[in-house]
Amino acid sequence: MPEKPSAPLTEPLPQGQLTPANDTTRPERSSHRFRFDRLGHVLMVMWAIGAAVLTASNPPSVQVAERQAQSLLFKVRGTVPPPSEIVILAIDEDSIAQLSSLPLRRAVYADAIDKLMRAGAKAVVADILWDLPSSYGYSDPGAGIVSDDDQQLQAVLQRYEGKVALAANFVRGDNRQGEQSNLSLPYAPFQSERTPIGFINFLLEPNARIHLLGSRFLEKLPPQEADLIKSAKVPSLAEAALRATKTRYPQPQGDNIFFYGGAGTFKPVPFWNVISPQNWNSEYLQKGKYFKDKIVLIGVITRSSPDFHPTPVGEMSGVEIHANAIATLLQDRSIREAFADPAMAGGLVLLVIFTAGLLQSRARRPLFRLFWAVVIGLAWGSSCYVAFGSGLVILPMAVPIGAIGLVGISYWLTGSAAGHLINQRNKRISQEVRRSSRTIEMVSQRSDREDLLRERELELANKTLGGRYKITQILGHGGFGETYIAQDIKRPQSPQCVVKQLSPATNNPSHLRLARRLFDREAETLERLGKHEQIPRLLAYFEEDGEFYLVQEYIPGHSLSQELSLGRQLPEARVIDILQELLQILSFVHSEKV
């Protein structure tokens, strides 16, 4: 059996990070990280200021983005049950087919309105323009001649004066004199001092959808055109409808319609069901009891009608938009902007982006910063949704979330770039270390190696380490330290032992802390491995003058490389014995998870 080796199976502590090159690369590494971190912070500030300026200036592009975000909130919220006191009497395809004409005769409308009012309807709102004489019969407004068809409707409107709201339309057209604006009011025979009249117009927002209440239509018109409607004292049709019901409602706090859902949310009753005696007397309508104490809107909902408009919840007919507007006023659910002044909204956006940027910058890894951007963006989106759904308040959403995402991407890219440069630098350092180690090895193999060792032994003669271990011989020399044979002068007969020295190649405090941690781990490993009969025991370990020392049991003998010297052949049985012993040692080492 071969003798016990005189040195531990483990090599001296790895020092790839403790080379002289690190004295210069550490500042470079910090410089790379600092430079890119600073760039990330600069980009964050730029995105924050840019988002704030965009929000404060509120250009059309930002308005489009924010309105699209609000449309998304409507869709995420889903359908809300509409008030039951609002009913749509829909002129649909079936009704037109049954009545065999469009436009319908005024007498048909008169019959329907009369039935509704006698059934106890609170008010009727006609979302139909009756600004010209009926095409059925002869009329001459100049001579005061009114057709029989118009007279029948006139009689019903007079009978229920003040309870039927009529539609007006603001029209802008071109003629030879240029652009001309006009307010088309109902045909004169249908008007009276008590007749509620409202304009049916809505304003299209920059995203080409209807968001605002009809009352806000005037605010966006040029002063001269707005004065035209104001002088006629015509409100929006939704306001006229509530006047017809004599209902008092609070002044709306916001400008935006609370859309209860998409098309069909207000369940329509086909117009034909009111005209047909059979349907009117059905269990569904119960001779009109269905309409008792309700606001009934009459309007066209056929797809072929030009009265279809885009809204945040999809396309819907004009009469359905009016139903949503009336319900918004009736239930005081108008949606308002959180800040009337865009500059204040810009200030909020600046604060949100700065806060988000600071939270992202606390993450050390670039990917975590991107992850935090997603989390913060979702959190802000959720806050906007809660404010929108529960508080009926619109917070800036699209621009802040976009800016938060850009901040996260900026931090991720700059952090990744810094990490890439540091990794490249570390690879170069590692290559330099390997070249250095090979150079040292070559020097140690030169013919004057004996002279160098002799000079070093003279230098270390009688040197005592740890106040206990007196050096007697240099056993080996490597790129990261030396190995000595020493005498333990504090034990009887001063037995020999092996002292392995680790010399950190830098005074950098962080590198020394790392070396100390690795040194302690190496000592713990040797302590466990020393339990094996063929591995030298660890006797002590200590630190002195910034250098680390391991003291192990000394076993006289020769190394395995001498046993297997070049050109020397061993018997097969001897080779098997050596391999078996080595494998037993390796098995033990692996069992200790080394």
C-alpha positions in Angstrom: 0.0 0.0 0.0 1.5 3.4 -0.8 2.4 5.7 1.9 0.1 8.5 3.0 0.6 11.7 0.9 2.4 14.5 2.5 0.0 17.2 1.3 -3.8 17.4 1.2 -5.6 16.3 -1.9 -7.2 19.8 -2.2 -5.2 22.5 -3.8 -4.5 26.0 -2.2 -7.5 28.3 -2.2 -8.4 29.5 -5.8 -7.2 33.0 -6.3 -8.7 33.9 -9.7 -10.3 36.9 -8.2 -7.2 37.9 -6.2 -4.7 38.8 -8.9 -2.8 42.0 -9.2 -4.9 42.9 -12.2 -7.9 43.3 -9.9 -6.4 46.4 -8.4 -7.1 48.2 -11.7 -10.1 46.2 -12.9 -12.2 46.8 -9.8 -12.4 50.6 -10.5 -13.1 49.8 -14.2 -15.9 47.4 -13.2 -17.4 50.0 -10.9 -16.9 52.6 -13.6 -18.9 50.5 -16.1 -21.7 49.9 -13.7 -21.8 53.5 -12.4 -21.7 54.9 -16.0 -24.6 52.8 -17.2 -26.6 53.2 -14.0 -26.2 56.9 -14.4 -27.4 56.6 -18.0 -30.4 54.7 -16.8 -31.2 57.4 -14.3 -30.8 60.1 -16.9 -33.2 58.2 -19.3 -35.7 57.8 -16.4 -35.7 61.5 -15.8 -36.1 62.2 -19.5 -39.1 59.8 -19.8 -40.7 61.3 -16.7 -40.3 64.9 -17.8 -41.4 64.0 -21.4 -44.5 62.2 -20.1 -45.4 65.1 -17.8 -44.9 67.7 -20.6 -47.1 65.6 -23.0 -49.8 65.2 -20.4 -49.7 68.9 -19.5 -49.8 70.1 -23.2 -52.4 67.4 -24.0 -51.9 67.3 -27.8 -54.4 65.3 -30.0 -52.1 62.2 -30.0 -52.2 62.1 -26.2 -56.0 62.6 -26.2 -56.4 59.7 -28.6 -54.2 57.4 -26.4 -56.1 58.4 -23.2 -59.5 58.0 -24.8 -58.5 54.6 -26.1 -57.4 53.6 -22.6 -60.8 54.7 -21.3 -62.5 52.6 -23.9 -60.4 49.7 -22.6 -61.6 50.4 -19.1 -65.2 50.4 -20.2 -64.7 47.0 -21.8 -62.9 45.5 -18.8 -65.7 46.8 -16.5 -68.3 45.1 -18.6 -72.1 45.7 -18.7 -73.8 47.5 -15.8 -77.6 47.0 -15.4 -79.3 50.1 -16.8 -82.1 51.9 -15.0 -85.4 50.2 -15.6 -87.4 53.4 -16.0 -85.8 54.1 -19.4 -87.2 52.1 -22.4 -86.3 52.3 -26.1 -89.2 51.9 -28.5 -87.1 50.8 -31.5 -88.0 51.3 -35.2 -86.2 48.2 -36.4 -86.3 46.2 -39.6 -89.4 44.1 -38.5 -91.3 47.3 -37.7 -90.5 48.9 -41.0 -91.5 45.7 -42.8 -94.8 45.6 -41.0 -95.6 49.2 -41.6 -94.3 49.0 -45.3 -92.9 52.5 -45.4 -90.0 54.7 -44.2 -90.3 57.4 -43.2 -93.3 56.4 -41.3 -96.5 58.5 -41.4 -96.8 61.1 -38.7 -100.2 59.6 -37.9 -98.4 56.3 -36.9 -96.2 58.2 -34.5 -99.2 60.0 -33.1 -101.0 56.7 -32.5 -97.9 55.3 -30.7 -97.4 58.4 -28.5 -101.1 58.5 -27.6 -101.0 54.9 -26.5 -97.9 55.3 -24.5 -99.1 58.4 -22.6 -102.5 56.9 -21.9 -100.7 53.8 -20.5 -99.0 56.1 -18.0 -95.6 56.8 -19.5 -93.8 59.5 -17.6 -92.5 61.1 -20.9 -91.9 60.3 -24.5 -88.6 61.4 -26.2 -88.7 61.4 -30.0 -85.2 60.9 -31.4 -86.6 61.6 -34.9 -86.3 64.9 -36.9 -89.7 66.3 -37.7 -88.3 69.6 -39.1 -90.2 69.5 -42.4 -93.8 68.9 -43.3 -94.9 65.3 -43.8 -94.3 63.8 -47.2 -97.8 62.3 -46.9 -100.4 64.9 -47.9 -100.3 68.5 -49.0 -98.8 71.2 -46.8 -98.1 74.9 -47.5 -96.3 76.5 -44.5 -96.5 79.9 -46.1 -100.3 79.7 -46.5 -100.7 78.0 -43.1 -101.9 74.8 -44.7 -101.0 71.7 -42.6 -101.5 68.2 -44.0 -103.8 65.8 -42.3 -100.9 63.6 -41.4 -99.2 66.4 -39.6 -102.4 67.5 -37.9 -102.8 64.1 -36.3 -99.4 64.4 -34.7 -100.0 68.0 -33.8 -103.1 67.1 -32.0 -101.4 64.5 -29.9 -98.5 66.8 -29.1 -100.9 69.5 -27.9 -102.9 67.0 -25.9 -99.7 65.9 -24.0 -98.0 69.3 -24.2 -94.8 69.4 -22.2 -94.5 65.7 -21.9 -93.1 64.8 -25.3 -89.5 65.9 -26.0 -88.7 66.7 -29.7 -85.4 66.6 -31.5 -83.5 69.5 -33.1 -80.3 69.2 -35.1 -77.3 71.5 -35.5 -76.3 71.4 -39.2 -73.1 72.8 -40.8 -73.3 72.9 -44.6 -71.6 74.6 -47.6 -73.3 76.9 -50.1 -72.2 79.6 -52.5 -71.6 82.0 -49.7 -69.3 79.5 -47.9 -69.8 77.4 -44.8 -73.2 78.0 -43.1 -74.4 76.8 -39.8 -78.1 76.2 -39.0 -80.2 74.8 -36.1 -83.0 72.6 -37.5 -85.9 72.9 -35.1 -89.1 70.8 -35.2 -91.8 71.9 -37.8 -93.6 75.0 -36.4 -97.0 73.3 -35.9 -95.4 70.9 -33.5 -93.9 73.5 -31.3 -95.3 75.4 -28.3 -93.9 77.3 -25.4 -94.0 74.3 -23.2 -92.6 71.8 -25.8 -89.2 70.4 -24.6 -86.8 70.6 -27.5 -83.2 69.3 -27.4 -80.4 69.0 -30.0 -79.3 65.5 -30.8 -75.6 66.3 -31.6 -72.6 64.8 -29.8 -69.0 65.8 -30.1 -66.6 63.3 -31.6 -63.3 63.1 -29.6 -59.9 62.9 -31.3 -60.2 59.1 -31.3 -63.4 59.5 -33.5 -65.7 58.2 -30.7 -68.5 59.8 -28.7 -67.5 60.2 -25.0 -69.0 63.5 -23.9 -72.5 64.4 -22.9 -74.4 66.4 -25.5 -74.4 69.5 -23.3 -70.6 69.7 -23.9 -71.2 70.0 -27.6 -71.7 73.7 -27.3 -68.4 74.3 -25.5 -66.4 73.0 -28.5 -68.2 75.0 -31.1 -66.9 78.4 -32.3 -68.6 81.2 -30.3 -70.8 82.3 -33.2 -72.2 78.8 -33.7 -72.7 78.2 -30.0 -74.6 81.5 -29.7 -77.0 80.2 -32.4 -78.1 77.4 -30.2 -78.0 79.3 -27.0 -80.2 82.1 -28.4 -82.8 79.4 -29.3 -82.5 78.2 -25.7 -82.2 74.6 -26.8 -80.5 72.1 -24.4 -79.3 68.6 -25.2 -82.0 66.0 -25.9 -81.1 64.3 -22.6 -81.7 67.5 -20.7 -84.9 68.1 -22.6 -86.1 64.6 -21.8 -85.7 65.1 -18.1 -87.5 68.4 -18.3 -90.4 66.6 -19.9 -90.5 64.3 -16.8 -90.3 67.2 -14.4 -87.5 65.4 -12.8 -84.9 67.4 -10.7 -81.5 66.0 -11.1 -78.1 67.2 -9.7 -75.8 69.2 -11.8 -73.4 66.7 -13.4 -69.9 66.7 -12.0 -68.3 65.4 -15.1 -68.5 65.7 -18.8 -68.4 62.1 -19.9 -71.3 59.7 -20.5 -71.5 56.7 -18.3 -72.0 54.0 -20.9 -73.9 51.1 -19.2 -72.8 48.6 -21.9 -72.7 48.1 -25.7 -75.5 48.0 -28.1 -78.6 46.3 -26.8 -77.9 47.0 -23.1 -81.1 49.0 -23.0 -83.5 46.2 -24.2 -85.5 47.7 -27.1 -89.2 47.1 -27.6 -90.0 46.9 -31.3 -92.1 49.9 -32.4 -94.5 47.5 -34.2 -95.5 46.0 -30.9 -97.2 49.2 -29.8 -99.0 49.7 -33.1 -100.2 46.1 -33.3 -103.3 45.5 -31.1 -102.3 41.8 -30.6 -98.8 42.6 -29.4 -100.1 45.6 -27.3 -102.5 43.3 -25.5 -99.9 40.5 -25.0 -98.6 39.4 -21.6 -95.4 41.2 -22.3 -96.8 44.7 -22.8 -100.0 44.1 -20.8 -102.0 46.8 -22.7 -99.2 49.3 -22.1 -98.7 48.7 -18.3 -95.1 47.9 -19.2 -94.5 51.6 -20.0 -96.1 53.0 -16.8 -93.9 55.6 -15.1 -91.1 55.1 -17.7 -89.3 57.4 -20.0 -89.8 56.1 -23.5 -87.4 57.0 -26.3 -88.5 56.5 -29.9 -85.7 56.0 -32.5 -84.3 54.1 -35.4 -81.9 51.2 -34.7 -81.6 49.7 -38.2 -78.0 49.2 -39.4 -78.9 50.9 -42.7 -79.7 54.1 -40.8 -77.0 56.8 -40.8 -77.7 57.3 -37.1 -75.1 54.8 -36.0 -72.0 56.2 -34.2 -68.8 54.9 -32.6 -68.6 54.9 -28.8 -66.1 53.5 -26.3 -68.2 50.3 -26.1 -68.6 49.9 -29.8 -71.0 51.2 -32.4 -74.6 51.9 -31.4 -77.6 53.8 -32.6 -78.2 57.4 -31.7 -81.2 56.6 -29.6 -79.2 54.2 -27.5 -76.5 56.9 -26.9 -79.3 59.3 -25.8 -80.6 56.6 -23.5 -77.1 56.3 -21.9 -76.9 60.1 -21.6 -80.3 60.3 -19.9 -79.5 57.5 -17.5 -76.2 59.2 -16.7 -77.9 62.5 -15.7 -80.8 60.6 -14.0 -78.5 58.5 -11.8 -75.8 61.2 -11.4 -73.1 59.0 -12.9 -71.3 61.4 -15.1 -67.6 60.6 -15.3 -65.2 63.5 -14.6 -61.5 64.2 -15.2 -59.4 64.0 -12.1 -57.8 67.3 -12.9 -59.6 70.1 -14.8 -56.2 71.7 -15.4 -53.9 69.5 -17.6 -50.8 71.0 -15.9 -51.9 69.4 -12.6 -52.3 66.1 -14.4 -48.8 66.6 -15.8 -47.5 67.1 -12.2 -49.2 63.8 -11.1 -47.6 62.0 -14.0 -44.2 63.4 -13.2 -44.5 62.2 -9.6 -45.8 58.7 -10.7 -42.9 58.2 -13.1 -40.3 59.4 -10.7 -41.6 57.1 -8.0 -41.8 54.1 -10.4 -38.2 54.8 -11.6 -36.9 54.9 -8.0 -38.6 51.7 -7.2 -37.2 50.0 -10.3 -33.7 51.3 -9.7 -33.5 49.5 -6.3 -33.5 46.2 -8.1 -29.9 45.0 -8.7 -30.5 42.8 -11.7 -31.6 44.3 -15.0 -34.3 41.7 -15.6 -35.8 42.4 -12.2 -36.0 46.1 -13.1 -38.0 45.2 -16.2 -40.2 42.9 -14.0 -40.9 45.8 -11.6 -41.8 48.0 -14.5 -44.5 45.5 -15.5 -45.7 45.2 -11.9 -45.8 49.0 -11.3 -47.5 49.5 -14.7 -50.2 47.0 -13.8 -50.6 48.6 -10.4 -51.1 52.0 -11.9 -53.6 50.6 -14.4 -55.5 48.9 -11.6 -55.6 52.2 -9.7 -57.0 53.9 -12.8 -59.6 51.2 -13.2 -60.7 51.5 -9.5 -60.9 55.3 -9.8 -62.8 54.9 -13.1 -65.2 52.2 -12.0 -65.9 53.1 -8.4 -65.1 56.8 -8.2 -66.2 57.8 -11.8 -62.9 59.7 -12.1 -60.5 59.6 -15.0 -56.8 59.5 -14.2 -54.0 59.8 -16.8 -53.4 56.2 -17.8 -51.9 55.6 -21.3 -49.0 58.1 -21.0 -47.9 57.0 -17.5 -48.0 53.3 -18.2 -46.1 53.9 -21.5 -43.5 55.9 -19.7 -43.2 53.3 -16.9 -42.6 50.7 -19.5 -39.9 52.8 -21.3 -38.2 53.4 -17.9 -38.1 49.7 -17.3 -36.8 49.0 -20.8 -34.1 51.7 -20.4 -32.9 50.3 -17.0 -32.9 46.8 -18.5 -30.9 47.7 -21.5 -28.4 49.9 -19.6 -28.0 47.2 -16.9 -27.6 44.5 -19.4 -25.0 46.5 -21.3 -23.0 47.1 -18.1 -23.2 43.4 -17.2 -22.0 42.4 -20.7 -19.0 44.7 -20.5 -18.1 43.5 -17.0 -18.4 39.9 -18.1 -16.1 40.6 -21.1 -13.6 42.2 -18.8 -13.7 39.3 -16.4 -13.0 36.9 -19.2 -10.0 38.9 -20.2 -8.8 38.9 -16.6 -9.3 35.2 -16.3 -7.2 34.6 -19.4 -4.5 36.9 -18.0 -4.5 34.9 -14.8 -4.1 31.6 -16.6 -1.2 33.0 -18.6 0.4 34.3 -15.4 0.0 30.9 -13.8 1.6 29.2 -16.7 4.5 31.7 -16.6 5.1 31.0 -12.9 5.1 27.3 -13.6 7.7 27.7 -16.3 9.9 29.7 -14.0 9.6 27.1 -11.3 10.8 24.4 -13.7 14.0 26.3 -14.7 17.4 25.0 -13.9 18.0 27.6 -11.3 14.9 26.6 -9.3 17.1 25.1 -6.6 18.9 28.4 -6.2 15.7 30.3 -5.9 14.3 28.0 -3.3 17.6 28.1 -1.4 17.5 31.9 -1.3 13.9 31.8 -0.1 14.8 29.3 2.6 17.5 31.5 3.9 15.1 34.4 3.9 12.6 32.4 5.9 15.1 30.7 8.2 13.9 30.4 11.8 10.7 32.4 11.0 7.9 31.3 13.3 4.3 31.6 12.2 1.5 32.0 14.6 4.0 32.0 17.4 4.2 28.2 17.1 5.2 26.9 13.7 8.9 27.3 12.9 9.7 27.0 9.2 12.4 24.6 8.3 12.0 23.9 4.6 10.1 25.2 1.6 8.1 22.3 0.2 6.6 24.0 -2.8 5.9 27.3 -4.5 2.9 28.3 -6.7 1.3 31.4 -8.1 -0.8 32.0 -5.0 1.4 31.0 -2.1 4.0 28.6 -0.7 4.0 25.3 1.2 6.5 24.8 4.1 7.6 22.0 6.4 7.6 23.4 9.9 8.1 22.3 13.5 5.4 22.7 16.0 7.5 24.1 18.8 4.7 24.0 21.3 4.3 20.3 21.2 6.5 17.7 22.8 9.5 16.8 20.6 8.4 19.6 18.1 6.9 17.3 15.4 6.9 18.3 11.8 3.8 19.5 10.0 2.9 21.1 6.7 2.0 24.7 6.5 0.3 26.0 3.4 0.3 29.8 2.8 -2.2 31.8 0.8 -1.1 35.2 -0.2 -3.9 37.5 -1.5 -2.5 39.6 -4.4 -4.5 42.7 -3.5 -5.3 44.8 -0.4 -8.8 45.5 -1.6 -11.1 45.1 1.4 -13.9 43.4 -0.5 -11.4 40.9 -2.0 -9.9 40.2 1.4 -13.4 39.5 2.8 -14.1 37.1 0.0 -10.7 35.4 0.5 -11.4 35.0 4.2 -14.7 33.5 3.5 -13.2 31.0 1.0 -10.4 30.3 3.4 -12.8 29.4 6.2 -14.7 27.1 3.9 -11.5 25.4 2.8 -10.6 24.8 6.4 -14.0 23.3 7.2 -13.6 21.0 4.2 -10.2 19.8 5.2 -11.4 19.2 8.8 -14.1 16.8 7.4 -11.8 15.1 4.9 -9.0 14.5 7.6 -11.1 11.8 9.1 -10.0 9.5 6.3 -6.9 7.4 7.1 -5.2 8.4 3.9 -5.9 12.1 4.0 -3.7 14.4 6.2 -5.6 15.8 9.2 -6.1 19.6 9.6 -4.2 20.7 12.7 -4.9 24.5 12.7 -5.7 27.4 10.5 -5.1 31.1 11.1 -4.5 34.6 9.6 -1.3 36.6 10.1 -0.2 39.9 8.5 -2.9 39.7 5.8 -1.9 36.2 4.8 -3.8 32.9 5.5 -2.3 29.6 6.7 -3.4 26.0 6.9 -1.5 23.6 9.1 -1.8 19.9 8.3 -0.4 16.6 9.4 3.0 15.8 7.8 3.4 12.3 6.4 6.9 11.5 5.0 6.9 9.8 1.6 6.9 10.7 -2.1 4.2 12.0 -4.4 2.1 9.9 -6.8 3.8 11.6 -9.7 7.1 10.1 -8.6 5.4 6.7 -8.2 4.2 7.0 -11.8 7.3 8.6 -13.3 7.7 8.7 -17.1 9.2 5.6 -18.6 8.6 3.4 -15.5 6.4 0.4 -15.9 4.4 -1.0 -13.0 3.0 -4.4 -12.6 -0.7 -4.7 -13.4 -1.5 -5.8 -9.8 0.3 -2.7 -8.5 -1.7 -0.4 -10.8 -4.9 -2.0 -9.7 -4.0 -1.5 -6.0 -3.2 2.2 -6.6 -6.5 2.7 -8.5 -8.5 1.0 -5.8 -7.0 3.1 -3.1 -7.5 6.3 -5.1 -11.1 5.4 -5.9 -11.8 4.7 -2.2 -10.4 8.2 -1.4 -12.5 9.8 -4.2 -15.6 8.0 -3.0 -15.0 9.3 0.5 -14.4 12.8 -0.8 -17.6 12.7 -2.8 -19.6 11.4 0.2 -18.5 14.5 2.0 -20.1 16.6 -0.9 -16.7 18.0 -1.9 
